Amino acid sequence: MSARYLARQSAQAIFTIFMIVLLNFVLFRMMPGSPDRVNPRNPNVTIEQRQAALARWGLDKPLIPDQLVAFVSSTLQGDLGYSMKFQGQPVTQVIGDRFGPTILLIGLAELIAIFLGLGLGAWTGWRRGGLADRIGNGLSLILYSMPYFVIGMPLIIIFAAGLGWFPTSGMLTPGATYAGPADFLGDLLSHLALPLATISLGLIGGYSILMRSSITETRAEDYIATARAKGLPDGKILRSHAIPNALLPAVTLVAINLGYVVGGAITAEIVFNWPGLGTLTVDALNSRDYPVLQGIFLLLGVSVVLANFVADIVYGYLDPRVRQ
């Protein structure tokens, strides 16, 4: 890995993050609403109190350069302001409280989907035109086309409301007391099962379709014909020759999806009332809590940029032509 290639990718990532910060500043100041009108129907709020709220949030100063400089400076210091909805708590604390549940749910779902989806796509692509290909590809297309809530609702109806195997919503049983870590873990896993299955199934289709396409193209390469001419079994050719070369397109999709982990699957979290960043986003939108929305937008954007930066570095190791 050359220093020039690494420096070029780092500069691009830094520039993109800077543009995200600027967009974050401009976008939310173009939207309707402000801290002085969080509760506009309250007749007890006087004009003086509204002006004091504007001054407290720094919105009484010129947009450029005062507000812009203050926003960029505080963002670089990790100060994202205070929430309007959550009683003035720091935005970093509000987001941090919801970050863990989202990482647990979406992160595990991504890992499951990556292994199962890429494995299914490799298997069906290697047997293109056969029964396994028709069944696997058809199932992948169905899963890929279905939103999370369409997958989640039948699971709730069957396994939660019908069979009663799992809870319908939440992360833990409200008010529950646990005799030990095993009871706590069991309660957590029972609440995690259905949303985890929903998101995993929704992601498997995309990985499978992409991997199948890559394997199908790889099958026609000369080195595959050479490996077969040497008498190598199909399983070894697939594992040792086809899959490593077909993984390159999947790296980008994996990186993008991993970047979106912090954003969470909003519809899935809403369906299962999972206390993650997805439900926090909806709550902040309903209450026009723009500081929290700014923090989530910034976190999501930076995560996607960093994930793509890692993908570029991995690309450089896997394919030397990319470094040219």
Secondary structure, DSSP 8 states (H G I E B T S, - for coil): --HHHHHHHHHHHHHHHHHHHHHHHHHHHHSS--GGGSSTT-TT--HHHHHHHHHHTTTTS-IIIIIHHHHHHHHHTT---B-TTTTT-BHHHHHHHHHHHHIIIIIHHHHHHHHHHHHHHHHHHHTTTSHHHHHHHHHHHHHHHS-HHHHHHHHIIIIIIIS--S-SS-SS-TT---SSHHHHHHHHHHHHHHHHHHHHHHHHHHHHHHHHHHHHHHHTSHHHHHHHHTT--HHHHIIIIIHHHHHHHHHHHHHHHHHTTTT--HHHHHHTT--SHHHHHHHHHHTT-HHHHHHHHHHHHHHHHHHHHHHHHHHHHH-GGGG-
